[in-house]
């Protein structure tokens, strides 16, 4: 039993011994970590309002074209 426990523990340590994310540039790494940290904790808090803003922006910019495109896609699928 001790041998199998040791084997499982070694595999567990291998899985969770990942190096930290590094993009090669300190500024890019900082921006990446700054953006992804809140998205990992509460993604819907940011994604839902952002998607609503994008949809409203597309409607303001393109108007009826967006509605026709969405209707066509809904009928096609």
N, C-alpha and C positions, 0 to 999 in steps of 0.2 A: 504494500500500500504506500509506503514511503517513496518508492521509486516512481510510481505513477503520479503521486502528488507533486514530486519534484519536476517531472516532465510537464505536467500541466502548468505549474508555476513558471517554468522557463518559457513555455509558449506564450503565456500571458504577458510576461515581461517583454518578449520580442514584439508582440502586437502593439503594446503601449509605449515602446521606446522610439517614438517618431521624432525626428529633428524638427525644430521650429521652422515656420515658413520664413524663407528669406528670398527676396526677389532680386538680390544682387545690388540694389541701390537702397541706401538707408531711407531716403525720402519716400520712395515707392513702397517700401516695406511698412513704413509708418502709416501712410495713407491706406494701404491694404488692411492693416490691423485695425485702424480707426474705423473703417467702413464695415468690415466683416464682424467685428465684435458685437455691435447691437443687432445685426441681422441674425447671428447665431442664437442670441438670447430671446428676441421677440420679433420674428420675421413679419408677422401679419400686421404689427403695429406700424411698420414702415411701408410694406409692400402694398397694402390695400389703399391707403391714401395716395400713394404715388401712382398707382394704376388708375385711380379715379381722376387725378390731375392730368395724366397723359391722355386719357379718353376725352376729357373735357377740352383739353388743348387741341386735340385732333379735330374735334367737332367744331371748335371755333375757327380753326384754320381752313378746314376742307368742307365743312358743312354737310350738305346732302350727299356728297360723294362717299363719306364714311358710312352713312346709313345704307346706301346702295351696296357698298362693298360687304358690309356685315350681313345684309339680307341675302346677297348672292352666296356668301360662304355658308350661311345657315341652311339654305336650300340645297346646296351642293353636297353637304355632308350629312 
